[in-house]
Amino acid sequence: MTDLLLSAGRGPQECAWALARLLTRLEADAARRRLDTTRVDTVPGDRPGTWRSVLLRITGSGAEACAADWTGTLCWRAPSPYRPGHGRKNWYVTARPHRADVPVTPFHETDVEFTPCRTGGPGGQHRNKASTAVRATHRPSGHVVVVDTERQLHLNRRIAVDLLRRRVDADDEAARRAGTAARWRIHDELVRGDPVRVERP
């Protein structure tokens, strides 16, 4: 399975029109290779039947090779359907591999290693003499927390697990934000000229 993001960048409306034509060609090429395609996400253009961007998922044996053949700057060579007599005939689109889904990190309490420990600070003789604090390590992520809020070890363990779960969730959210930012950067990285493919009506 491979995800390919096609973007018209910040080009004129003809680029969104070109993207729709190139997308149809790409899907037909994938079908000839006996691959399945799914439009995971789409952003429509200003005109009916046009797209500013499309996230296409290609699945099947040979999906990566198909995506590689369509990766880079693509050109649709045809007169503008919106501006008769306009001299320009080359309309550029970019296609880049893009991971659409950020996996959710599973959290299991069995992955947490607990070590009783002592901590300093206020709390009286009980805190100083008894190992009521806990050092908890979430092995898959490497996150470590030390909790000495309560005077009972099992309560501190419960708090530690909750803190670790929140940190793992925060990591997943940061990964999702980074993926979204990377996707928007692709829209701005469209290089016009030197296309890897030139398609015509």
MOFEN-V185472 format. One record per backbone hydrogen bond with DSSP energy under -1.0 kcal/mol. CO is the residue of the C=O (numbers start at 1). NH is the residue of the N-H. If there is no record, write none. Layout:
BEGIN
co->CO nh->NH
co->CO nh->NH
END
This chain:
BEGIN
co->2 nh->58
co->3 nh->98
co->4 nh->56
co->5 nh->96
co->6 nh->54
co->7 nh->94
co->8 nh->11
co->12 nh->15
co->13 nh->17
co->14 nh->18
co->15 nh->19
co->16 nh->20
co->16 nh->51
co->17 nh->21
co->18 nh->22
co->19 nh->23
co->20 nh->24
co->21 nh->25
co->22 nh->26
co->23 nh->27
co->24 nh->28
co->25 nh->29
co->26 nh->30
co->27 nh->31
co->28 nh->32
co->29 nh->33
co->30 nh->35
co->31 nh->34
co->36 nh->59
co->38 nh->40
co->38 nh->57
co->41 nh->55
co->43 nh->52
co->43 nh->53
co->47 nh->50
co->50 nh->45
co->52 nh->8
co->53 nh->43
co->54 nh->6
co->55 nh->40
co->55 nh->41
co->56 nh->4
co->57 nh->38
co->58 nh->2
co->59 nh->36
co->60 nh->63
co->62 nh->66
co->63 nh->67
co->64 nh->68
co->65 nh->69
co->67 nh->70
co->68 nh->71
co->72 nh->95
co->73 nh->196
co->73 nh->197
co->74 nh->93
co->75 nh->199
co->76 nh->91
co->83 nh->86
co->89 nh->78
co->91 nh->76
co->93 nh->74
co->94 nh->7
co->95 nh->72
co->96 nh->5
co->108 nh->111
co->109 nh->112
co->111 nh->139
co->113 nh->137
co->115 nh->135
co->117 nh->133
co->124 nh->128
co->125 nh->129
co->126 nh->130
co->130 nh->132
co->133 nh->117
co->134 nh->147
co->135 nh->115
co->136 nh->145
co->137 nh->113
co->138 nh->142
co->143 nh->138
co->145 nh->136
co->147 nh->134
co->152 nh->156
co->153 nh->157
co->154 nh->158
co->155 nh->159
co->156 nh->160
co->157 nh->161
co->158 nh->162
co->159 nh->163
co->160 nh->164
co->161 nh->165
co->162 nh->166
co->163 nh->167
co->164 nh->168
co->165 nh->169
co->166 nh->170
co->167 nh->171
co->168 nh->172
co->169 nh->173
co->170 nh->174
co->171 nh->175
co->172 nh->176
co->173 nh->177
co->174 nh->178
co->175 nh->179
co->176 nh->180
co->177 nh->181
co->178 nh->182
co->179 nh->183
co->180 nh->184
co->181 nh->185
co->182 nh->186
co->186 nh->189
co->197 nh->75
co->199 nh->77
END
